[in-house]
Amino acid sequence: MTRAKIEPSVFYNRYNNLDEFYDEFVRDYDYWLHEIVNGEKNLKLDKESYSSILKGLLGSLLQNPIMTELLRWEISTGNDTTRRTAMLREFSTLPLVRNSEERFQEKGLDLPAISALLIGGIYYLVLHKDRAPFSDIDLNTKEGVDRIRKALEGLSPLLFDGIAEV
């Protein structure tokens, strides 16, 4: 409240406690909850939408340092709010992967596990970007961001072209 220059009475007129504030804030600024889940629960993933979602996550985190700090807080602090936020994200986004999972299983691919690795990698790269380059990729530069975007674009065809005939 001090940093935002908000009087405590104004804050508590809108929110009963900090948990309510965090929940609303995350719903409004979390990429998964705000950009993907709204209206996308029945989306059948294809290589373009999968690539677009992953690149969108990268862009959202790079453009929204507040969400990056919320992720950092969620990872470093175990409390009811951070657990609830993580579970809300999980329950809200898993159906997106589940809608396309069967096509991948027939080819022996575990789409939720592959997605977890890619999303976790994006999270790590963004959270790590102010420490040092990673694999000689500096996400503080346009070139570094472009390399990751291009890699995400290249991964989608590898995953989806193999299942196209299913």
C-alpha positions in Angstrom: 0.0 0.0 0.0 2.9 2.3 0.8 4.6 1.7 -2.6 1.3 2.1 -4.4 0.5 5.2 -2.4 -2.9 3.8 -1.4 -4.4 4.6 1.9 -5.1 1.5 4.0 -8.8 2.4 4.3 -9.1 2.5 0.4 -7.4 -0.9 0.2 -9.6 -2.5 2.8 -12.8 -1.0 1.3 -12.1 -3.0 -1.8 -10.4 -6.1 -0.3 -11.1 -7.9 3.0 -7.5 -9.1 3.2 -4.3 -9.6 1.2 -5.3 -13.0 -0.1 -8.3 -11.5 -1.9 -6.0 -8.9 -3.4 -3.5 -11.5 -4.6 -6.2 -13.7 -6.0 -7.7 -10.8 -8.0 -4.3 -9.6 -9.1 -3.2 -13.0 -10.3 -6.5 -13.5 -12.2 -6.0 -10.2 -14.0 -2.2 -10.5 -14.8 -1.4 -14.2 -15.0 -0.9 -15.1 -18.6 -2.5 -18.5 -18.3 -5.5 -17.3 -16.4 -6.1 -14.1 -18.2 -5.0 -14.7 -21.8 -5.4 -18.4 -22.4 -8.1 -19.8 -20.2 -10.7 -17.2 -21.0 -12.8 -18.9 -23.7 -10.1 -21.4 -24.7 -11.0 -24.5 -22.7 -12.2 -26.4 -25.8 -9.3 -25.4 -28.0 -7.8 -28.3 -29.9 -4.1 -27.6 -30.1 -2.3 -27.5 -33.4 1.3 -26.5 -34.1 0.4 -22.9 -34.7 -1.7 -22.5 -31.5 0.8 -24.4 -29.4 3.7 -22.3 -30.6 1.6 -19.1 -30.2 0.7 -20.0 -26.6 4.3 -20.7 -25.6 5.6 -17.5 -27.4 2.8 -15.6 -25.8 3.8 -16.9 -22.3 7.4 -15.8 -23.0 6.3 -12.3 -24.2 3.9 -11.8 -21.4 6.5 -12.6 -18.7 9.1 -10.4 -20.4 6.7 -7.5 -20.6 5.1 -7.9 -17.2 7.8 -7.8 -14.5 5.1 -7.9 -11.8 4.0 -11.3 -13.0 7.6 -12.4 -13.0 7.9 -11.3 -9.4 4.7 -13.1 -8.5 6.1 -16.3 -10.0 9.3 -15.8 -8.0 7.3 -15.3 -4.9 5.2 -18.4 -5.6 8.3 -20.5 -6.1 10.1 -19.2 -3.0 7.2 -18.9 -0.5 5.0 -21.7 0.5 1.7 -20.4 1.9 -2.0 -20.8 1.2 -2.1 -18.0 -1.3 0.8 -19.2 -3.4 -0.4 -22.8 -3.3 -3.9 -21.7 -4.3 -2.6 -19.6 -7.1 -0.5 -22.5 -8.5 -3.3 -24.9 -8.2 -5.8 -22.5 -9.9 -3.3 -22.1 -12.8 -3.0 -25.9 -13.0 -6.7 -26.7 -12.9 -7.4 -23.9 -15.4 -4.9 -24.9 -18.0 -4.7 -28.7 -17.8 -7.9 -29.0 -19.8 -6.2 -27.2 -22.7 -3.5 -29.9 -22.9 -6.0 -32.8 -22.1 -8.1 -31.8 -25.1 -5.2 -32.8 -27.4 -3.5 -35.4 -25.3 -5.0 -38.5 -26.9 -3.5 -37.7 -30.4 -0.1 -37.6 -28.8 -0.5 -40.8 -26.7 -1.1 -42.8 -29.8 2.4 -41.8 -31.0 4.0 -42.4 -27.6 4.3 -38.8 -26.7 3.3 -37.4 -23.3 2.0 -33.9 -24.1 1.5 -32.8 -20.5 5.1 -33.7 -19.6 6.5 -32.1 -22.8 4.5 -28.9 -22.0 5.7 -28.9 -18.4 9.3 -29.0 -19.5 8.8 -26.2 -22.1 6.8 -24.0 -19.7 9.1 -24.7 -16.8 12.0 -23.8 -19.1 10.4 -20.5 -20.1 9.7 -19.7 -16.5 13.4 -20.4 -15.6 14.9 -18.5 -18.4 12.8 -15.4 -17.6 13.4 -15.7 -13.9 17.2 -16.2 -14.6 17.6 -13.4 -17.2 18.9 -10.8 -14.7 21.5 -13.1 -13.3 23.5 -14.2 -16.4 22.9 -15.5 -19.9 21.8 -19.1 -20.0 23.3 -21.4 -22.8 24.8 -18.1 -24.2 21.3 -16.7 -24.6 20.6 -13.3 -23.0 16.9 -12.6 -22.7 17.8 -9.0 -22.0 18.5 -8.6 -25.7 16.3 -8.8 -28.7 18.6 -11.4 -30.2 18.2 -13.6 -27.2 14.4 -13.3 -27.2 14.3 -14.0 -30.9 16.4 -17.1 -30.5 14.0 -18.6 -27.9 10.9 -17.6 -30.0 12.4 -19.2 -33.1 13.2 -22.4 -31.0 9.6 -22.5 -29.8 8.4 -22.2 -33.4 10.7 -25.0 -34.5 9.6 -27.4 -31.7 5.9 -27.2 -32.6 6.3 -28.8 -36.0 8.5 -31.5 -34.5 5.7 -32.4 -32.1 2.6 -31.9 -34.3 3.7 -33.0 -37.8 4.4 -36.5 -36.5 0.8 -36.8 -35.3 -0.9 -35.1 -38.2 -2.2 -38.3 -39.7 -3.8 -39.4 -36.5 
